Amino acid sequence: MHIAWLGKKSPACGNVTYSREITNALLDRGHRVSFMHFAPESEGEIHEHIEHEYLEDSSHQDVTLPFLYKSTIYTVPSLRANKILIDSLRSLKPDLIHASLAISPLDFRLPEICAELDLPLVATFHQPFDVKRRNLASSTQQLTYQIYAPSLADYNQVIIFSNIQKELLNKLGVPNTRIAIIPNGVDSDRYSPAISNIKAELKADLLFLYQGRLAAEKNVEALLRAWRKCRMPEGCKLAIVGTGPLLAGLKAFYGSDSSIIWMGYIADEKRRIEILRGTDVFILPSLVEGLSLSLLEAMSCGVACIATDVGADGEVIEGGAGVILDSHKVTSQLCTLLPLFVEHPELAKIIGLKARQRVLDRYTLAKNIDSLEALYEQTMSQQWVRVSAF
């Protein structure tokens, strides 16, 4: 099968990780993938006309699209991006297009483009959500859902992560027949429990970890406030892995605390896995989420996880596979929980075992790809029936 994948390769975010993991897994299963992504104009120009003959022996081809602005949140394509995309698809002749949506005007044009080319179109809709709408961040995400819903109804299939998200889209007019629930998956062989030297390196007896963007919606300051209030015993360390717009401000206010270790953004996957394997408790205090890959990676490594009940994260750790926080009470609840893990370190081991098993039961990358392949086949069959009818 030849899949034209429209996704992100930079800057680093969950969408980038998702695109990389899924396309690599598809290639491993023998599929052909043409990866279409936004890159600077000078790079985009070289792909304006792709020679189909060149691709015959290639299982993986990059097609770059020019942009005017790109961030972790949204992308503004250049005026030439539409033409390059259409010309590339005509030349590549894929069986199906899969768009990992990343807030771009192009997202709204894709159904029309694919209808013109008679190509089936699948999308993964990553946008974080909090169905209870308890805060400003979740209200903003609700608006994003309202804006996207009419276009999503025109995609052949839209992949989401949970029943809660499905109910939200149903209310906004996206029919059940267009929605497929396929939770994120993690490579449970790579992300697995093993010996790590990270605690010795950081001089930690008990290691707590936050890994992700340092942005308002991630609510990291609520965690830092709790850490400061608890006055954790010597030997307890909190590692902060990641960067973002709030980094400078947070470091200015909390940087004098020697028990908080600011590790910055870590690109090396082996290093990230080493940190996870040596972590006792992973904390995700977000105000909104979709389904956090960082959370699944930590669980797969056998780490006890504490996360807010936003997006699908609460669904992932319910029933004892983690500890669920109320997103409005993060600081107060962590002030109770953090000392509990100090007084009863066996708790982290028990919850970590359940977390690992939850991933093996429901959230492996292999299960994700099985479901994705079945969805591709179904979507292409339905497209063939529609085209034949005309």
Secondary structure, 3 states (H helix, E strand, C coil): CEEEEECCCCCCCHHHHHHHHHHHHHHHCCCEEEEEEEECHHHHHHHCCCCHHHHCCCCEEEEEEEEEEECCCCEEECCCHHHHHHHHHHHHCCCEEEEECCCCHHHHHHHHHHHHHCCCEEEECCCCECCCCCCHHHHHHHHHHHHHHHHHCCCCEEEECCHHHHHHHHHCCCCHHHEEECCCCECCCCCCCCCCCHHHHHCCCEEEEEECCCCHHHCHHHHHHHHHHHCCCCCEEEEEECCCCCHHHHHHHHCCCCCEEEEECCCCHHHHHHHHHCCCEEEECCCCECCCHHHHHHHHCCCEEEEECCCCHHHHHCCCCCEEECCCCHHHHHHHHHHHHHHCCHHHHHHHHHHHHHHHHHCEHHHHHHHHHHHHHHHHHHHHHHHHHC
